[in-house]
Amino acid sequence: MMDRPSIHPVAWIVWATSAGFVAFVTTDPVYLLLLWGVSWFVYASHRVDPEHARSFRLFLTGAVIAVALRTALVFFGTVSVANTSFSFLEGLRLGTILVIFGTFNAITDPFGLVRMAPRHFHEPALAAALALSIAPRTVAGVGRVREAQRMRGIRVRGARALPALAVPVLERGMEEAHTLAESMDARGHGAGRRSRYRPQAWTGAALLIAVGGVGAAAIFLAASVGGWAVLHPQTSPIVWPQTAPLLLGATALLAVPGLVGLAEP
């Protein structure tokens, strides 16, 4: 994978928050499916490493499952075309938010958030970084365990593989947590002795990403408050979604990080 300049973490936070807001305020499948495509485009242009890349596929799988489960809930009530369509659109919105979070997880260095956090917010930033690193670390742990099993000639598949995977993965996670705690203690974390890091500079690419995200969110907010565009398609009876060109353009603004990634050497 080609090395790319690092984007300021705040720019990615702004992008993910803006994209998540856009997904939250609409159930229009056109905008939501475009967000899936935009998220993949951004991920493909800025993925950090193979472990984080695999975590994106994990979130993508979770998003598909979320859509299916939310749609299936209609069978516990009155089953109709209108109710099924409504449940599907709600599930699609939830799945889109998961895909966006998966993209953010795959393109950022979680512990970069710790380095940039103000001193008084270091503990919350560390907690957030640990939460963001759970998926890639778990995926990496599963990969290492399966590779070790293959080298030992162990072939366990299906449901029987879960205990064989879960125990060593959990054991490895506890060892890594212990190592992290010892490292933090050695650096004086919580004792008033925090290491100093050189602040990461804002580049033109980071500014474009942040401005594009804020612009997209602002346009969708204006549409939601002003009511000049249909953000929630009618499901009873079902009608074809009425997309607004301005909102399509706003969704395209969220693809700016992908364009920036392709333009960077």
BELWOQUI-V248841 format. One record per run of one state. SS is the DSSP state (H for helix, E for strand, - for the rest). FROM is the first residue (numbers start at 1). TO is the last residue. If there is no record, write none. Layout:
ss = <SS,SS>
from = <FROM,FROM>
to = <TO,TO>
//
This chain:
ss = <-,H,-,H,-,H,-,H,-,H,-,H,-,H,-,H,-,E,-,E,-,H,-,H,->
from = <1,9,25,29,47,50,77,81,108,110,117,119,152,158,187,204,227,235,236,238,239,245,254,256,264>
to = <8,24,28,46,49,76,80,107,109,116,118,151,157,186,203,226,234,235,237,238,244,253,255,263,265>
//
